[in-house]
Amino acid sequence: MVITPDNSTLIISESMAGQLTAFDIGADGSLANRRVWAEGLIPDGICMDEEAAVWVQTENARNRSGGTRGPEGAVVRVHEGSEAVERIEHDRAIFASMLGGPDGKTLFLAAAEWRGIEHVDGALAARTGQILIANAPFPGTGWP
């Protein structure tokens, strides 16, 4: 989840629903005005940049094509209510993203080979996890 820099909005990642959901944060910390922030995703760990766009996981090219070739993981940069404005693909599933580095524009991606829920133990034993790095157009902001 992320909180916008002005502390007015909480955005949560709903993996099973395939969407980002937003709430207004009241002065007393209460949440109101639940709404879909973006949908058609496969969200997990998310982060926000200074343009109020969220980096979030999405369907990979293999799933879209039905084939066995192409990247296994992808993240997109999306604004509230809009289509993805940027996409980065990798050879393994991406589970979380975070902006950092000296200028805040390094996108760190936690990734691993995904072998399906029925093979989680084998995937963990294979230790395929990696931190991938990509350049982002804007630095991170908000409260991850």
Secondary structure, DSSP 4 states (H G I P E B T S, - for coil): -EE-TTS-EEEEEETTTTEEEEEEEPTTS-EEEEEEEEES----S-EEETTS-EEEEE--HHHHHTSS-S-SEEEEEE-TTS-EEEEEEESSEEEEEEEESTTS-EEEEEEE----GGGHHHHHHHT--EEEEEE-SS-EESB-
